[in-house]
């Protein structure tokens, strides 16, 4: 579903991704973790062309993302993206947030878009809030609306860029519950997160990136957490720090 082939990226003289290669199959739930500043968010944003790369190739469902002739808006309409800070339109109601992209990008009429949007809103447990504005919702509710908005576009894959890091601790669970349900239903997911509990519960693979944007580990969840002796020294150090609390 996603193929990242030997990509590298620089911001000026600073290299932020170094020869990264990843293959994600249909139904995979892949967690990307690592220290702050390691390029995790850059990697996931490169998948739908939000971050251009200077070297390598990226394919989504067989279509090359970083090929000048690719219709990026069309491709992005099939790739759901959920950001750290929700990115909802504050001046639009929840229902309008759910329907706008469907109408503009997919060409659905108002009724079609509304029906699909409200179905996804119900799926994340927020139907009662359909007429509210984002500012009237908690952070956790806003993030669940953002997930519903992404799902309304009928994506073939979902990308999550630290979806819980801007939330109060009490709200993290409600967002992760929605993501767990999606994973169980077979949605292909790539998730940048520090939530190791989620990784242990849901992921089938874990990718560990170190500062400088090098992938040090790409292995099964069981190997990553259950076989620390087989991991690289840097990974063991990371795991010791986060799992000892």
Backbone bond lengths (Angstrom), bond angles and torsions (degrees), N, CA, C in turn:
res aa  C-N    CA-C-N  psi(-1)  N-CA   C-N-CA  omega(-1)  CA-C   N-CA-C  phi
1 X - - - 1.463 - - 1.537 111.51 -
2 X 1.354 115.54 -42.90 1.466 120.73 175.73 1.526 107.83 -126.85
3 X 1.324 115.88 130.67 1.458 119.56 175.50 1.529 108.82 -129.19
4 X 1.310 115.43 116.73 1.461 122.39 177.45 1.520 106.28 -107.22
5 X 1.321 115.29 115.87 1.461 120.25 -170.16 1.524 111.02 -116.13
6 X 1.340 115.02 96.44 1.462 122.06 169.82 1.528 113.03 56.67
7 X 1.338 117.15 48.49 1.468 119.06 -176.61 1.534 111.12 -89.12
8 X 1.328 114.59 146.74 1.464 122.43 173.77 1.524 108.06 -135.57
9 X 1.325 114.79 149.08 1.463 119.78 179.41 1.522 109.60 -143.71
10 X 1.336 114.62 141.64 1.461 121.63 176.56 1.523 109.60 -124.72
11 X 1.322 116.59 144.01 1.464 122.41 163.02 1.525 105.17 -106.50
12 X 1.340 116.12 100.48 1.462 118.50 -173.72 1.523 108.84 61.11
13 X 1.343 117.51 -128.20 1.470 119.45 -178.28 1.527 113.13 -82.93
14 X 1.321 116.99 -7.41 1.472 120.41 -173.56 1.533 110.24 -92.55
15 X 1.323 115.87 121.33 1.463 119.82 177.98 1.528 109.46 -86.22
16 X 1.340 115.99 124.26 1.468 119.65 -176.76 1.529 112.71 -108.80
17 X 1.328 116.99 -19.48 1.470 121.62 172.55 1.524 107.65 -133.71
18 X 1.322 115.95 134.44 1.469 119.78 -173.87 1.526 110.78 -127.97
19 X 1.327 116.00 103.30 1.468 122.92 173.40 1.537 111.93 49.18
20 X 1.336 115.92 53.44 1.475 120.80 -177.48 1.525 110.74 -86.98
21 X 1.309 116.29 130.23 1.468 121.87 174.88 1.524 109.07 -131.91
22 X 1.338 115.34 128.66 1.470 121.32 -179.39 1.516 107.90 -144.86
23 X 1.319 116.03 142.21 1.460 120.36 175.20 1.529 107.79 -125.75
24 X 1.318 117.19 124.09 1.464 121.42 -178.58 1.526 108.48 -120.65
25 X 1.317 115.82 121.11 1.464 120.98 -177.53 1.519 111.30 -91.84
26 X 1.311 115.46 165.01 1.466 121.33 179.36 1.529 109.57 -56.59
27 X 1.328 116.37 130.16 1.459 121.14 178.34 1.518 114.70 87.38
28 X 1.332 117.65 -6.59 1.467 120.37 176.77 1.525 110.61 -68.58
29 X 1.320 116.55 144.62 1.463 122.11 167.94 1.523 106.13 -119.42
30 X 1.318 115.33 106.88 1.462 121.23 -173.59 1.525 109.07 -111.15
31 X 1.320 116.20 122.36 1.461 121.43 176.12 1.521 109.12 -97.09
32 X 1.331 115.78 130.41 1.457 122.25 177.11 1.529 107.47 -106.81
33 X 1.325 116.54 120.09 1.459 119.65 -178.76 1.514 110.18 -132.05
34 X 1.325 115.17 171.08 1.459 121.03 -178.45 1.508 109.56 151.55
35 X 1.330 117.36 172.24 1.463 120.29 -178.18 1.524 112.24 -67.07
36 X 1.333 116.33 162.18 1.465 120.62 175.99 1.525 109.55 -59.87
37 X 1.332 115.43 140.88 1.458 119.92 178.31 1.515 114.62 81.46
38 X 1.336 116.57 13.40 1.470 118.65 -178.13 1.527 113.10 -90.33
39 X 1.338 117.42 -5.70 1.470 119.61 177.83 1.512 114.24 99.82
40 X 1.338 117.22 10.51 1.478 120.32 -177.85 1.530 111.57 -59.52
41 X 1.344 115.78 -50.55 1.464 119.57 -178.45 1.521 111.39 -66.55
42 X 1.323 116.43 -36.38 1.469 120.11 177.82 1.527 110.10 -62.25
43 X 1.324 116.28 -41.64 1.465 120.65 179.93 1.525 111.18 -60.92
44 X 1.339 116.24 -46.97 1.467 118.45 -175.47 1.529 111.23 -71.84
45 X 1.338 116.67 -32.52 1.475 119.25 177.82 1.527 111.36 -72.44
46 X 1.321 116.52 -25.17 1.472 119.43 176.98 1.525 111.13 -67.80
47 X 1.340 116.08 -26.24 1.472 119.78 -176.15 1.527 111.51 -62.56
48 X 1.346 118.09 -35.61 1.474 116.63 177.10 1.530 112.31 -111.51
49 X 1.340 115.31 23.68 1.456 119.98 170.95 1.514 115.22 79.52
50 X 1.327 118.36 10.27 1.463 119.83 177.70 1.529 110.82 -73.43
51 X 1.324 116.25 -25.47 1.468 121.82 174.54 1.530 107.82 -121.25
52 X 1.325 118.22 112.74 1.469 119.05 177.83 1.529 110.58 -70.84
53 X 1.314 115.70 148.14 1.477 120.11 176.87 1.529 109.03 -114.77
54 X 1.323 114.69 152.91 1.471 118.32 -177.26 1.524 113.13 -93.34
55 X 1.323 116.39 -13.48 1.468 118.70 -177.14 1.523 108.82 -147.28
56 X 1.327 116.39 145.96 1.459 120.74 176.75 1.519 112.96 93.27
57 X 1.329 115.16 179.97 1.469 120.65 -176.67 1.530 109.78 -133.74
58 X 1.333 115.18 149.90 1.466 121.63 177.69 1.530 107.73 -130.53
59 X 1.325 115.63 130.66 1.467 120.73 178.65 1.530 109.44 -122.17
60 X 1.327 116.21 138.68 1.462 121.81 170.58 1.520 106.88 -123.19
61 X 1.316 115.93 118.07 1.463 121.33 -178.33 1.533 111.70 52.39
62 X 1.334 115.02 40.21 1.465 120.27 176.11 1.510 115.50 84.64
63 X 1.350 118.37 -5.90 1.467 121.68 -179.40 1.522 108.98 -100.41
64 X 1.334 116.53 129.32 1.464 119.38 -178.62 1.523 110.24 -77.06
65 X 1.338 115.03 120.02 1.466 121.26 -177.16 1.522 110.68 -67.95
66 X 1.328 116.65 -46.67 1.472 119.99 -174.95 1.525 112.29 -96.15
67 X 1.313 114.54 48.42 1.467 122.92 173.89 1.526 105.47 -115.59
68 X 1.344 118.23 123.24 1.473 121.16 -173.28 1.531 114.54 -52.59
69 X 1.313 117.65 -29.26 1.466 119.83 -176.91 1.531 113.41 -83.70
70 X 1.329 117.32 -7.89 1.472 120.35 -178.81 1.527 110.31 -69.66
71 X 1.310 115.77 135.27 1.472 122.17 176.18 1.533 107.50 -79.37
72 X 1.346 115.24 91.41 1.472 119.66 -173.93 1.530 113.46 -62.55
73 X 1.348 119.40 -44.32 1.476 117.94 178.44 1.535 112.52 -57.19
74 X 1.320 116.22 -39.09 1.464 120.13 179.28 1.527 110.40 -66.04
75 X 1.333 116.36 -43.46 1.463 120.37 179.82 1.532 110.44 -65.40
76 X 1.341 115.96 -43.75 1.468 119.97 -179.17 1.524 112.03 -62.63
77 X 1.327 116.40 -27.97 1.468 118.80 179.69 1.526 111.23 -65.64
78 X 1.337 116.80 -17.11 1.468 120.73 179.81 1.524 112.29 -100.89
79 X 1.337 115.61 -1.96 1.469 121.04 -178.28 1.527 108.56 -118.03
80 X 1.328 117.20 104.90 1.461 120.49 179.94 1.517 110.16 -71.59
81 X 1.342 116.55 134.28 1.474 120.38 -179.45 1.518 108.97 -127.99
82 X 1.325 115.94 126.84 1.462 121.36 177.70 1.527 107.40 -119.55
83 X 1.342 114.90 123.36 1.464 120.77 -173.12 1.532 111.20 -97.24
84 X 1.319 114.34 170.65 1.454 121.84 179.32 1.531 111.45 -63.08
85 X 1.339 116.33 -40.58 1.465 120.51 -173.54 1.533 112.55 -109.82
86 X 1.311 117.20 38.51 1.475 125.18 168.94 1.532 113.69 65.00
87 X 1.353 117.66 -51.36 1.474 121.99 178.65 1.531 112.65 58.42
88 X 1.317 116.83 37.86 1.468 120.55 172.89 1.527 109.42 -83.65
89 X 1.333 116.50 154.57 1.468 120.15 175.79 1.528 108.32 -79.63
90 X 1.353 118.54 114.83 1.465 120.22 -173.30 1.524 114.09 -66.74
91 X 1.345 116.54 -25.31 1.472 119.75 -175.99 1.528 112.44 -89.72
92 X 1.321 116.98 -0.22 1.468 120.63 178.81 1.520 109.89 -110.13
93 X 1.329 116.17 147.75 1.466 120.04 176.71 1.529 109.49 -68.04
94 X 1.316 116.00 168.07 1.470 120.80 177.69 1.522 110.09 -55.83
95 X 1.322 116.82 -46.49 1.476 120.25 -179.13 1.525 111.09 -62.11
96 X 1.337 117.01 -41.50 1.469 120.05 179.14 1.524 110.95 -66.05
97 X 1.324 117.43 -37.58 1.465 120.89 175.52 1.528 111.02 -60.18
98 X 1.326 116.18 -35.42 1.466 120.85 -177.02 1.527 112.61 -77.73
99 X 1.320 117.05 -24.77 1.469 119.21 -172.08 1.528 114.02 -101.66
100 X 1.321 118.17 -24.08 1.461 120.98 -171.28 1.532 112.98 -56.45
101 X 1.342 116.66 -53.55 1.474 119.13 -177.02 1.524 111.64 -66.00
102 X 1.326 116.44 -35.22 1.473 118.54 178.15 1.524 110.97 -59.01
103 X 1.343 115.66 -42.02 1.468 119.92 -178.03 1.532 111.32 -74.24
104 X 1.337 116.59 -42.90 1.465 119.96 -175.77 1.521 112.22 -74.16
105 X 1.336 117.01 -39.82 1.470 120.55 -172.25 1.532 111.97 -97.00
106 X 1.333 115.91 -43.97 1.473 118.95 -176.53 1.527 113.03 -92.40
107 X 1.353 116.19 -11.36 1.461 119.51 177.71 1.516 114.18 75.36
108 X 1.329 117.40 20.10 1.462 119.72 177.97 1.534 110.18 -74.35
109 X 1.338 115.99 149.26 1.464 117.90 175.48 1.532 109.70 -78.14
110 X 1.333 115.68 170.81 1.466 120.60 -173.12 1.519 111.63 -57.57
111 X 1.320 116.55 -43.52 1.470 120.26 -175.76 1.528 111.63 -68.12
112 X 1.325 115.28 -43.98 1.473 121.28 177.36 1.529 111.02 -58.34
113 X 1.337 114.25 -49.09 1.462 120.37 -176.85 1.527 110.70 -64.32
114 X 1.320 115.47 -41.16 1.475 119.68 -179.47 1.531 110.40 -64.90
115 X 1.317 115.67 -43.20 1.469 120.16 -178.95 1.528 110.94 -61.74
116 X 1.334 116.03 -45.82 1.465 120.89 -179.72 1.533 110.55 -66.54
117 X 1.335 115.97 -43.98 1.458 120.34 -178.53 1.519 112.41 -61.87
118 X 1.334 115.98 -44.46 1.471 119.77 -178.52 1.532 111.17 -69.59
119 X 1.324 115.98 -31.51 1.470 118.90 175.89 1.531 110.16 -62.79
120 X 1.328 116.33 -42.95 1.466 120.34 178.96 1.535 111.34 -71.31
121 X 1.341 116.82 -33.22 1.470 120.17 176.78 1.526 109.85 -64.33
122 X 1.333 115.74 -40.11 1.458 120.83 177.32 1.534 109.93 -64.34
123 X 1.294 115.42 -36.71 1.469 120.86 -178.96 1.535 111.65 -62.93
124 X 1.338 116.61 -32.36 1.471 119.45 178.35 1.529 111.89 -95.64
125 X 1.346 115.20 9.11 1.469 120.34 171.79 1.514 115.98 77.97
126 X 1.348 117.16 29.32 1.469 118.56 -174.91 1.522 113.79 -127.09
127 X 1.319 117.90 23.07 1.461 120.47 -177.42 1.531 112.53 -55.73
128 X 1.314 117.01 -33.17 1.474 121.04 -177.98 1.527 112.27 -65.63
129 X 1.326 116.99 -14.39 1.472 120.68 -175.23 1.527 112.81 -106.87
130 X 1.322 117.66 15.60 1.466 121.07 -170.92 1.535 113.86 -60.71
131 X 1.333 117.32 -28.33 1.471 119.76 -176.80 1.528 113.36 -98.30
132 X 1.307 116.84 1.14 1.466 119.94 -179.94 1.532 110.66 -81.30
133 X 1.335 114.84 168.45 1.462 121.11 174.06 1.527 108.68 -102.33
134 X 1.336 117.70 155.44 1.462 119.46 -177.27 1.528 114.33 -50.51
135 X 1.336 116.64 -39.24 1.460 120.61 -178.53 1.518 114.22 -63.61
136 X 1.337 116.45 -15.65 1.471 120.54 179.01 1.528 112.01 -91.51
137 X 1.328 116.47 0.28 1.464 121.21 -177.69 1.527 110.93 -108.61
138 X 1.329 116.06 156.00 1.465 120.30 172.72 1.530 109.06 -72.34
139 X 1.327 115.55 167.06 1.464 119.50 178.48 1.513 112.74 -59.03
140 X 1.327 116.03 -41.77 1.464 119.92 179.34 1.520 111.96 -63.48
141 X 1.344 115.58 -39.66 1.465 119.31 177.89 1.525 111.17 -66.99
142 X 1.317 116.37 -40.60 1.473 119.10 178.58 1.535 110.95 -61.89
143 X 1.324 116.23 -40.12 1.456 118.56 -179.79 1.529 110.70 -67.84
144 X 1.320 117.27 -35.53 1.473 119.74 177.02 1.525 110.73 -67.82
145 X 1.340 117.90 -35.24 1.469 120.55 173.83 1.533 109.52 -63.57
146 X 1.340 116.60 -40.84 1.474 119.85 179.05 1.529 110.80 -62.16
147 X 1.328 116.73 -37.46 1.470 120.34 177.09 1.531 109.80 -66.92
148 X 1.341 116.14 -43.51 1.472 120.11 178.71 1.523 110.40 -61.32
149 X 1.330 116.11 -39.69 1.477 119.79 178.90 1.530 110.45 -61.82
150 X 1.329 116.48 -44.36 1.466 119.79 179.18 1.530 110.66 -63.26
151 X 1.331 116.81 -41.72 1.468 120.70 -178.93 1.526 112.18 -67.80
152 X 1.340 116.77 -27.58 1.471 120.68 -179.98 1.521 112.47 -62.55
153 X 1.324 115.77 -20.03 1.466 120.52 -178.35 1.534 112.10 -88.30
154 X 1.335 117.05 6.87 1.476 122.35 -179.53 1.526 112.18 53.86
155 X 1.332 117.62 54.81 1.469 119.92 -175.96 1.522 112.37 -70.83
156 X 1.326 115.60 153.93 1.465 120.54 175.08 1.523 109.86 -91.53
157 X 1.339 115.59 -16.06 1.466 120.49 178.99 1.523 107.55 -150.92
158 X 1.339 116.47 149.25 1.464 121.19 178.17 1.526 109.48 -118.76
159 X 1.335 115.61 131.80 1.463 122.32 176.49 1.529 108.48 -111.04
160 X 1.305 116.96 130.25 1.467 121.48 178.94 1.522 108.82 -121.62
161 X 1.338 116.56 121.13 1.458 121.09 179.63 1.530 109.77 -105.51
162 X 1.325 116.49 94.83 1.466 123.24 -178.10 1.534 111.68 45.93
163 X 1.324 116.72 60.20 1.471 120.01 -171.54 1.527 114.76 -67.88
164 X 1.324 118.14 -14.09 1.470 119.11 -177.62 1.525 113.44 -114.23
165 X 1.341 117.85 -1.38 1.472 118.23 -170.77 1.527 113.15 -72.54
166 X 1.340 118.26 -18.79 1.467 119.82 179.13 1.533 111.62 -95.49
167 X 1.313 117.29 6.44 1.468 120.83 -173.79 1.524 112.22 -99.49
168 X 1.343 114.84 151.40 1.462 119.85 168.53 1.524 107.89 -62.48
169 X 1.343 117.39 147.20 1.474 120.24 -177.76 1.524 113.90 -52.58
170 X 1.343 116.88 -34.93 1.475 119.72 -178.01 1.528 112.18 -67.04
171 X 1.324 116.96 -22.55 1.467 120.39 -174.95 1.521 113.17 -94.15
172 X 1.333 116.07 -11.16 1.467 119.92 -176.09 1.525 111.09 -60.86
173 X 1.318 115.97 -44.05 1.468 121.32 -175.74 1.507 113.60 -57.81
174 X 1.342 116.93 -41.53 1.467 119.53 -175.95 1.527 111.48 -66.48
175 X 1.343 116.61 -32.05 1.466 120.04 177.42 1.528 110.48 -75.40
176 X 1.335 115.75 -44.22 1.472 119.25 179.26 1.525 111.41 -62.75
177 X 1.339 117.53 -35.14 1.480 120.55 178.42 1.523 110.68 -58.54
178 X 1.335 116.50 -42.73 1.468 120.79 178.73 1.525 109.87 -63.30
179 X 1.334 116.36 -42.14 1.466 120.43 -179.08 1.533 111.83 -67.46
180 X 1.327 116.09 -36.66 1.468 120.33 176.59 1.524 110.05 -61.86
181 X 1.340 116.09 -43.72 1.466 120.45 178.86 1.522 110.95 -60.99
182 X 1.328 116.90 -44.83 1.472 120.78 178.61 1.524 110.95 -58.92
183 X 1.324 115.80 -43.96 1.467 120.25 -179.51 1.521 110.61 -61.70
184 X 1.325 116.02 -43.39 1.479 120.41 -179.49 1.522 111.37 -64.92
185 X 1.328 116.67 -27.56 1.470 120.36 179.90 1.525 112.03 -83.16
186 X 1.349 116.26 -1.63 1.464 119.15 174.48 1.505 116.09 96.16
187 X 1.352 117.49 10.78 1.463 119.73 178.21 1.530 110.17 -67.39
188 X 1.321 116.60 133.44 1.456 121.24 174.14 1.524 108.10 -73.42
189 X 1.333 117.07 125.54 1.458 120.13 -173.03 1.521 111.50 -136.58
190 X 1.317 114.67 140.57 1.464 121.97 172.11 1.526 105.54 -124.54
191 X 1.323 116.27 119.42 1.466 120.77 -168.74 1.524 110.68 -127.20
192 X 1.327 115.99 116.85 1.464 120.42 169.90 1.521 107.14 -87.24
193 X 1.326 116.84 119.81 1.469 118.79 -176.42 1.518 111.21 -158.94
194 X 1.335 113.74 156.68 1.468 120.91 171.36 1.524 110.66 -100.35
195 X 1.338 116.47 0.49 1.465 120.56 -176.64 1.528 109.78 -80.65
196 X 1.314 116.07 91.13 1.456 120.03 -176.78 1.528 112.27 -70.43
197 X 1.328 116.43 -26.32 1.467 119.55 175.12 1.517 110.69 -62.15
198 X 1.331 116.26 -42.31 1.464 121.68 177.12 1.526 109.95 -63.35
199 X 1.342 115.53 -44.21 1.476 119.72 -179.79 1.529 110.64 -59.14
200 X 1.326 115.63 -43.52 1.472 119.93 -178.79 1.523 111.88 -67.19
201 X 1.308 115.77 -34.42 1.467 120.28 -174.17 1.525 112.19 -81.71
202 X 1.326 116.41 -37.55 1.463 119.78 -165.60 1.526 114.81 -117.26
203 X 1.323 117.10 -37.34 1.475 119.08 -172.57 1.522 110.92 -66.07
204 X 1.327 116.04 148.60 1.467 117.04 166.54 1.525 110.39 -103.41
205 X 1.371 115.32 -13.27 1.455 118.86 175.09 1.516 110.94 -141.29
206 X 1.321 115.55 150.47 1.462 121.12 176.58 1.524 108.72 -126.95
207 X 1.336 114.45 131.34 1.466 121.11 175.17 1.523 106.94 -111.57
208 X 1.316 116.34 129.86 1.467 121.25 178.34 1.518 108.87 -113.27
209 X 1.353 115.79 122.83 1.460 121.63 179.18 1.522 108.44 -112.12
210 X 1.322 116.46 136.08 1.459 119.79 177.11 1.529 109.69 -102.08
211 X 1.341 115.80 166.38 1.467 121.28 177.96 1.529 108.86 -53.87
212 X 1.331 114.24 135.11 1.468 119.03 -174.18 1.516 111.52 102.64
213 X 1.355 115.22 -5.63 1.451 119.63 172.94 1.509 115.76 74.22
214 X 1.357 116.29 32.36 1.459 119.33 176.83 1.510 109.60 -103.99
215 X 1.334 116.93 132.28 1.465 120.88 175.82 1.529 108.03 -78.54
216 X 1.335 115.29 115.15 1.467 119.68 -179.99 1.519 111.82 -93.10
217 X 1.332 116.49 -30.17 1.471 120.40 -178.03 1.522 109.43 -136.42
218 X 1.301 116.39 140.43 1.459 123.01 169.23 1.519 104.99 -147.25
219 X 1.324 115.62 94.51 1.465 119.14 -171.50 1.525 110.03 -147.00
220 X 1.313 115.93 174.66 1.459 119.73 178.74 1.529 109.47 -67.05
221 X 1.321 115.27 156.14 1.461 120.99 177.56 1.526 110.49 -56.86
222 X 1.318 116.65 -42.49 1.473 119.95 -177.85 1.524 111.31 -63.46
223 X 1.319 116.90 -40.21 1.467 120.16 177.47 1.530 111.11 -66.78
224 X 1.323 115.97 -41.84 1.463 120.59 -175.73 1.527 111.33 -62.82
225 X 1.333 115.75 -47.98 1.467 119.19 -176.43 1.530 113.13 -92.08
226 X 1.326 115.66 -29.39 1.464 119.00 -170.59 1.515 115.28 -97.63
227 X 1.336 116.69 -10.66 1.461 119.11 -177.63 1.534 109.54 -132.35
228 X 1.357 116.95 62.56 1.467 119.90 -173.36 1.526 113.58 -61.65
229 X 1.326 116.95 -26.93 1.472 119.29 -178.25 1.520 112.39 -66.00
230 X 1.323 115.79 -24.09 1.471 119.32 -179.49 1.530 112.20 -85.87
231 X 1.327 116.58 -6.47 1.459 120.90 -178.56 1.528 111.21 -83.96
232 X 1.321 115.14 160.74 1.454 119.64 177.25 1.529 110.09 -70.36
233 X 1.322 116.35 158.71 1.471 121.29 -175.63 1.529 111.19 -57.00
234 X 1.326 117.13 -41.96 1.474 120.62 -179.05 1.522 110.79 -63.49
235 X 1.327 117.62 -39.34 1.465 121.69 178.69 1.517 110.57 -66.08
236 X 1.322 116.26 -43.63 1.474 120.27 179.37 1.527 110.78 -59.53
237 X 1.322 115.74 -41.22 1.458 121.29 179.02 1.530 110.01 -61.52
238 X 1.337 116.59 -45.66 1.469 123.03 178.97 1.541 109.56 -60.76
239 X 1.323 116.43 -48.16 1.467 120.43 -178.15 1.531 111.42 -63.66
240 X 1.317 116.66 -41.46 1.456 120.13 179.14 1.525 111.70 -59.75
241 X 1.324 115.61 -39.16 1.466 120.54 -178.10 1.523 112.10 -71.52
242 X 1.323 116.94 -40.90 1.473 117.94 -174.84 1.536 112.58 -87.48
243 X 1.324 117.59 -24.94 1.467 119.06 -175.72 1.513 112.73 -95.27
244 X 1.321 117.18 -5.48 1.460 119.01 -178.27 1.526 112.52 -86.51
245 X 1.353 115.95 -4.61 1.478 119.65 -178.83 1.522 110.53 -104.24
